Amino acid sequence: MAKCPYCNETITLDSTTKDSRDEIQKEVDGLIKKEVMYSCPHCDKVLGFAFFFGGLATGRP
């Protein structure tokens, strides 16, 4: 399992484990260019940013 670099708690990208409290929080914003911010569910520190093109044109949510 991965560990948060700030609080050393266990985190996962998906909620495939029994405990969904360890799932990384993500906030998505935008209509065509989707901007994503990932944060730790335990200490709420920002872990990273990403972007992708989505929406109706690409079929990605």
PyMOL commands that set and color helices and strands:
alter all, ss='L'
color gray80, all
select helices_A, chain A and resi 20-22
alter helices_A, ss='H'
color red, helices_A
select strands_A, chain A and resi 2-3+10-11+25-29+33-39+46-53
alter strands_A, ss='S'
color yellow, strands_A
deselect
rebuild
show_as cartoon
